[in-house]
Amino acid sequence: MIGKLEAIVERFYYLEERLADPDVLSDQKLFAKTNKEYKDLSELVSTFKVFKNVSENLESAKLMTKDSDPEMREMAELEIEQLSEEKTDLEEKIKYLLIPKDPEDEKDIILEIRSGTGGDEASIFAGDLFRMYNKYFEKRNWKTEILDINEGSVGGYNKIVMEVFGEDVYGRLKFESGAHRVQRVPETEAKGRVHTSAATVVIMPKFELEEIDIKKDDLKVDTFRSSGAGGQHVNKTESGVRFTHIPTGIVSESTDSRSQHKNREIALQKLYVRIQEAQREAAYKEQKEHRKSLVGTGDRSDKIRTYNFPQNRVTDHRINLTLYSLDRFMEGDLDEILDALIIAENAEKMKGSDD
C-alpha cells in the first residue's frame, strides 16, 4: 500500500506543476480536468503525510522504551499507545480514501417519479415525494428543469420528469431508485383506516452526448406522435423518439418533452444506461461470488423505503435504518439516510477489496 501511496504523491506534485504550465492555463478544459484530479487527490496526500509523521514518531517512541531512565520509558509507553491508535485510525481513513470513486457520481441526473399502486393516494404521494426532493435540492443549491408533468385527478402527479443540475447529484441520489411505499390515512378515508400505496422513483445519470459511445450504424430510430390520456399536452407533431440498439435488441423511447430534439437526447441517455446495466449484469453473472449492491437494480419493484405517517417513521429496508423523524424527512432533511447508505456501500467496497 505504501508504494501505491508514494506513486499517488508523485502524481499529486506532477499535477501541481501542470497547473502552473502556461499550456494548461490557456486550455480551459484541460485546466479544469487537471485541477479536478489535483483536488481529488489532495485529502489522500495530506492524510498520508500525517500517517508518515505518526509512523516515524511511533518508531522513535519504541526506541525510547530502551532508555535507562524509568520516567522516559513510561512516557514512551504512553506515547506508543496514543500513536498506535492514531496510526490505526489513519490507516482506516486511507483505505476509505483509496476506494475508487464511481465516475458517474459527479453527473447531473434525470429524475422520474411515477404513481404506483394505490390510485389517487399514490398520485398524491408522488407529489409529496416531488416536494420532498425539491426541498432537498434547494438546501444543496441544485438547479432543476421540469421536462414532463402528468397531474393526478385529485392532486399530485401520475408522472413527473425533471433534470437536476449541481455538484455530485448522482452520487447523492443514486440510491433513491426503486419503490417508495407510504402508509397513512388518506383524506378520502371516512373510517380512519391506514392505507398502503406506492410511488416509484428512477434516478438516471445524465451523460454528455459525446460521452455516449454507441455506433450510429447499430441504432434504428423511429419518431412517433406522443399522446396519452391525462397529459397536459398532446403533441400534434411526431416529437416522440424511439431508439432500438440492434446488437442487443434494447429499446428506449421518450415522450417526456414536446421537443423532438430533447426527446432524442433523453431516449439516447436511457438507452446508454440500459446497455451499461445489461453489460454490468452479464459481468456479474460471470463472477462466482458477487455482493449485491445496495443500489439494487433500480427496478420499480424493489421496495427500498417505507414512509409511515401515523408513527412519524421512515425506514430504509436496505440498511435496516429507521428514523422517527418523518416530518423532517419530508421537508428535505434526507442526509442522515443518504449518508448512511453511502457509508454502507463504501464498507461493502472495502470488504470487496480485502477479499
N, C-alpha and C positions, 0 to 999 in steps of 0.2 A: 504493500500500500504506500510506503514511504516513497518508493521510486516513482510511482504514479503521481503522487502529490508534488514531488520535485519537478516533474515534467510540466505539471499544471502551472507551477510558479514561474517556470521559464516562459511558458506561453503567455502568462499574465504580463510579464515585463516586456515581452515582444510586442504585445498589443498596445501597451503604454507608449512604446516608441512609435508605433504605427500611427497612433492618434496625433502625434506631432509632425507627421510626414505631410509636406505640402500637397503631394499627390492624393493622399487620403482626405485631407481637409477640403480639397476642391471638388471631391466627388461625394455628393450628399448621401447617396445610397450606401456607398462603401463606408463612409464615416459612421453612419447610423448602425450598420451591421457590426463594424469593429467595436464601436462604443458599447453596443449591447452585450457582445461577448465579454468585453472587459468588465462591465458592471456585473454580469452573471458570475464571474469568477472571483470577484473582489471579496465576498464574505468567506468563501472557502480558503482563499490565500491568507487572509488576516487570521482566521481560526487556526490554520496550520502553523503560522508564525508563533501564536500563543502556545500551541501544543509543543513546538520545538523548544521554546523557552522553559516551559514547565518540565519537559523531559530532561533538559540539561540541569535545571535546579534540583530535580529528583536524584540524578546521578551524584551531584555534589553533596546532597544531604546523606546519601548512602555512604559516601567516603567519610563523612563526619562521624558516623557511628563507630569508627575505629579510633577516634580521638581518645587520648588518655584522660581527659577531663570529663567526669561523670555528668556535669551540667550540660556540657556541649553535646554529649551523647543523647541525653534526654531531650534536648531541643531538636536534635536531628531526628529522633524517632517521631516527635510530634509533627515536624515538618514533612517527613516521609508520608505519614498518614494523610495529611491535608493535600499534599501534592499528588499522591496516588489517586485520591478521589477526584481531583481536578482533571488529571490525565484521562481517567476513565470517562468522565463526562465529555471531555473534548473529543475523545475517540468516537463516542456515540454521535456527537454533533457532526463530525467529519464524515462518518458513514452516511448520515442523513443527507448531507450536502452533496455527497458523491452519487446519490440516486439520480439516474438520468431523467431529465425533465421531458415530459411529453411536449414535443414541439407545437402541438395543436393547442396547448393550454393558453397561449397568448392571443389566440384568434378571437375575432368577434363571432357572434352566433346568429342563427335564425332560430327563433323560439316559436313553437306551435303549442297552443293549448286547445284541447277539444273536450266537450262534454262527453261523458261516458254513460254508464248505466245509471238510471235514476230520474229520467225525464227532465221536467222543469228544474228540479232541485239540482241536478247535475250541471245544467247550464248556469244556474246562479253560482254554484261552487266554482265553475270555470272562471266566472267573473271575479270571484273573491281571490282566486289564485293570481289572476292578471293584476289585480290591485296590489296584492302582496308583493309580487315580483317588482312592480313599478316602484313601490316604496323602497325596496332594496336597491334598485338601480339609482334612485335619487340619492340615497346615502353614499353610494360609491361614485357619484358624479358620472355615471354612464349615460350615453345618449341612446335614444330609441327612434325607430321609424315603423309605423304600422303599415303592413303590406295588405292584410285582408281581415275583414271583420264580418262575421255572420252572427247577428244578435239572436238571443233566445226570445221566445214569445212572451215570457213574463219577467225578463231581466237576464243579465249575464250574457254569456256567449255560447253558441253551439261550436264556434271555432274562431280563433283569433291567431294571426300570424304576424310576427314583428321581427325586425332586426335590432340587435343590441350591440353598441359600439363602446369600447373602453379598454382598460388595462386588465389583462388576464381574465377576460369574461368567460371563455370556455373552461378554463382551469377551475374557476369558482363554481360554475353551474353545470358541469358535465354529469354530475351525479343526480340531477333532477329528472332525467328521462325515465318515464315509467308511469304506472298508475298511482294516482293520489286518491285516497279514499276518505270520505268525510262521514262522520256520524253526528247527527244533530236533529233537532225537531224543526221540520220545515214550517214556514209561516202559514202554509195552507193546511197544516195538520191540526184538525179541530180537537183531537183527543190527547194531544201532547206526546205522541209516541215518537221515539227516536228512529229516524230512517237512515239507511246507509246508501250513499250514492258515490259516484266517482267521476274524475276527470283525468285525462291523460296529457302528459307533457312530453314533448320531444325537443331536445337541445341538439342542434347541429352546428358544428364548426363552420365558419364561413371562409372559404378559400378564395384567394385571388385567382382570377381566371387563368393567369399564366402559370399558376401552380398545378392546375389540373391537367395531369399527363394522360390524356386519352386521345388516341388517334382518331381523326375525323372519319377515316375510312371504316372504323369499327362502329360508327353511330348511324342509326336510322332515325330521322327526325320527322315528326308529324305535328301539324298545327290543327287546332280544332276550336270550335266555338265554345266558350265557357258558359255554363248555365247551371241552374240548380235552384230548387225551391228554398226560400228563406234567406237568400243572399240579398244584400243591398243593391248589388249591381249585376245585371245580366248583360254580358257582352254581345254586341251585335256584329263584332268582327272576330276573326279567328286569332284570339290572343292566347288561348291555351296552348302549351307546348309539351310534347311527349318525346322523350329520348329512349331508344332501345339500344342497349350495348350488345351488338351481335355476337361477340365471342362467348359471353356469359348468359345472354338472354335476360339480363337485369333491365327492368323498365322503371323509368322515373318520369313524372309529369308534374306540371304546376299550372294552377289557375288562380294563384294567390293574388296576382296583380292584374290590373286592366291593361298593363303594358306588355306586349309580346316580348320585347327586349328583356324586361325584368323577369318574366316567366322563364325565358330561355336560361337566364343566369341561375335562377333558383332551381330549376329542374336539373341543370348540369351539376350544381352543388350537391343536390340529393343523390344523383347518380354516382358521383365520385365517392361520396360517403358510403353508399351501399356496396360499391365494388370493393372499397377498403375493408368494410365489415366482412364481406364474403371471403376475402383473402386472409383476414385475421382468423376467421372461423376455420378455414382449411388448415392454417398453420397450427391452430390449437388441437385439431384432431390428430395431427401427426405427432404431437407430443405425448409421451407415455403418462406424464403427470402434469396437471395444469391446475393452478389455483384459480377458481372463478373470480373474476374481477368484481369489485364492489359496484362498479358501474353497471354490471349486468349486461344484458344485450340491448338495453334501451327499449325493449319491446313494450308495447302498450299493456300487455297482460302482466308485466312484472309489478306486483304491488310493492311499492317502496316505502310508502308513508301513510299513516292514519292520523286524521285530524278529528279529535273527539271534543266537541264543543261543550257538552254538559259537564265534563270533568276538566275542562281547560287544559287538555292533554294533547301533545303531539308526539308520535312515536315513529322513529325511523327503524324499519324492520331489518335492514341490512346489518346494522351495528347494534341492534337491540338497545337503542338510546331513547329514553322517554323524558320529556320535559313537561312540567306543569306550568307552562307559560305560553299557551297557545295564543292568548290575546296579544302578547308582544310579538310573537312569531308572525301573526297575520298583519302586523304593522311593519313588517320588513326586517325584523331582527332575526335574520337567518344564520348569522355567522357561527353560533355555537354548534349547530348541527353540521353546517358546511365544513367548519374546521375539523370537527370530529371525523367526518368522512374522509377528508384529505389525510389526516394523521393515520387513520386505519389503513388507507390504501398504501401510504408510504411504508407502514410497518409490514404489509404484505410484500412490497417490493424488496424490503431489506431482508426478509426471510428468504425470498427467492434468490437473492444474491449470495446468501450464505450456503445454499444447497450445493 
